[in-house]
Amino acid sequence: MRVAAISIFPEMFRAITDYGVSGRAVSEGHLVLDCINPRTFTHDRHRTVDDRPYGGGPGMVMKAEPLEAAIDEAVERVGGEAKVICLSPQGRVLDQAMVESLAEEPGLVLLSGRYEGIDERVLESWVDEEISIGDYVLSGGELAAMVLVDAVVRQIPGVLGHSQSAVEDSFADGLLDCPHYTRPEAHRGSRVPEVLLGGDHERIRRWRLKQSLQRTLIRRPELLQERELTAEEQRLLAEIENERPD
Ligand SMILES: Nc1nonc1C(=O)NCC1CCCCC1
């Protein structure tokens, strides 16, 4: 997958190109990430990318021309066919279904704003979609862009080794993740659930599914409203309800 990130702080993206799953995706060629700085497309001595807002008010607004030139370059870098996304609190909140859909795109251009925002004419004419990672305000779109890339890159076949699988990721099946344990068996008096110590894989699978359902029911019940339940999941939920303290 080819991604071009537009930001006045391109070095920030080392956080995903140099570490972990996304870093390996880059080194193995599953992900090509170009970083494009709008300052490259300025022509004044101060390399100005922002200016005061019309109508007054605090802060500065990112100018249209440098951003549009950066978007032009970015679309070319990802091979011409690209979805142009701006990360901002005004966007649709990212969820797993959107991540899986974005992973199917041939190329992505991710626009990370700073200051108070981006000139609206860029959003109107050049941006296909605004996406938010949550209802809070960051200092810039870069961290949001990196969250999106990290989630999307996990969907690319070959990125996760055989020992991991995006299919088993929590949220991949619309449920919260089950608890995880590793050695030692007893830690500060708390023991690993016996079911996980035996080799009964079917019993372990069922226990993990029940734990995921229970956690989802307690912490994010609305996720269950949106989700078709299998017969087994309905049975497990009934067990959970029966086991609930009165
Ligand atoms: N939340 C978010 N989800 O995606 N981006 C977010 C954000 O808070 N971004 C910062 C703003 C700051 C002003 C310019 C545009 C970006």
The ligand as a MOL file (V3000), in Angstrom:
LIG
                    3D

  0  0  0     0  0            999 V3000
M  V30 BEGIN CTAB
M  V30 COUNTS 16 17 0 0 0
M  V30 BEGIN ATOM
M  V30 1 N -9.4340 14.2230 17.0980 0
M  V30 2 C -8.8080 14.1360 15.8850 0
M  V30 3 N -8.9740 13.1270 15.0420 0
M  V30 4 O -8.2340 13.3810 13.9630 0
M  V30 5 N -7.5980 14.5350 14.0950 0
M  V30 6 C -7.9240 15.0390 15.2930 0
M  V30 7 C -7.4400 16.3080 15.8430 0
M  V30 8 O -7.7580 16.6710 16.9660 0
M  V30 9 N -6.6390 17.0370 15.0230 0
M  V30 10 C -6.1170 18.3280 15.4570 0
M  V30 11 C -6.6200 19.4320 14.5900 0
M  V30 12 C -6.0240 20.7270 15.0770 0
M  V30 13 C -6.4420 21.8560 14.1740 0
M  V30 14 C -6.0270 21.5960 12.7720 0
M  V30 15 C -6.6150 20.3060 12.2480 0
M  V30 16 C -6.2430 19.1790 13.1600 0
M  V30 END ATOM
M  V30 BEGIN BOND
M  V30 1 1 1 2
M  V30 2 2 2 3
M  V30 3 1 2 6
M  V30 4 1 3 4
M  V30 5 1 4 5
M  V30 6 2 5 6
M  V30 7 1 6 7
M  V30 8 2 7 8
M  V30 9 1 7 9
M  V30 10 1 9 10
M  V30 11 1 10 11
M  V30 12 1 11 12
M  V30 13 1 11 16
M  V30 14 1 12 13
M  V30 15 1 13 14
M  V30 16 1 14 15
M  V30 17 1 15 16
M  V30 END BOND
M  V30 END CTAB
M  END
